[in-house]
């Protein structure tokens, strides 16, 4: 076994160590710009299932608020 690292081995190790991770670099940039919440909202709105769930929850909250308003204020 050869214990001496050649220049090729050193350059190869450096290239592997500085490999860019697309998803992680985007999150890192969002954290750096202090806009992580905006990043999460945009990503979740882009997902059709998450968007449907968000709309359904907001609709249920609006229906509940309308019911409470009707029951307490208009009827009572």
C-alpha positions in Angstrom: 0.0 0.0 0.0 1.2 3.4 -0.9 0.8 6.0 2.0 1.8 9.0 -0.1 -1.1 11.1 -1.5 -0.5 12.3 -4.9 -1.6 15.8 -6.1 -4.5 14.1 -8.0 -5.8 12.6 -4.7 -5.7 15.9 -2.9 -7.5 17.7 -5.7 -10.1 14.9 -5.9 -10.8 15.2 -2.2 -11.2 19.0 -2.3 -13.6 18.7 -5.3 -15.8 16.2 -3.4 -15.7 18.3 -0.2 -16.9 21.5 -2.0 -19.7 19.9 -3.9 -22.8 22.1 -4.1 -26.0 20.7 -2.7 -28.8 22.4 -4.6 -31.6 22.0 -2.0 -29.4 22.8 1.0 -27.8 25.8 -0.6 -31.2 27.3 -1.3 -32.3 26.8 2.3 -29.0 28.2 3.5 -29.4 31.3 1.4 -33.0 31.7 2.8 -31.7 31.5 6.3 -28.9 33.9 5.5 -31.3 36.4 4.1 -33.6 35.9 7.1 -36.5 34.9 4.9 -37.0 31.3 5.9 -40.8 31.7 6.5 -41.3 33.3 3.1 -39.3 30.3 1.6 -41.6 27.8 3.4 -44.8 29.5 2.4 -43.7 29.7 -1.3 -42.7 26.1 -1.3 -45.8 24.9 0.4 -48.0 27.0 -1.9 -46.3 25.4 -5.0 -47.3 22.0 -3.8 -50.9 21.2 -4.9 -51.8 19.1 -1.9 -50.5 21.6 0.6 -52.3 24.4 -1.2 -55.6 22.4 -1.1 -55.1 21.7 2.6 -54.4 25.4 3.3 -57.5 26.5 1.4 -59.6 23.9 3.2 -58.4 24.9 6.7 -58.9 28.6 5.9 -62.4 27.9 4.6 -63.3 25.9 7.7 -62.0 28.7 9.9 -64.1 31.2 8.0 -67.2 29.0 8.3 -66.6 28.7 12.0 -66.1 32.4 12.4 -69.3 33.0 10.5 -71.2 30.6 12.7 -69.9 32.2 15.9 -70.8 35.6 14.5 -74.3 34.5 13.6 -75.0 32.6 16.9 -73.6 35.2 19.3 -74.3 38.6 17.6 -77.2 38.2 15.2 -79.2 35.6 17.0 -78.4 36.4 20.6 
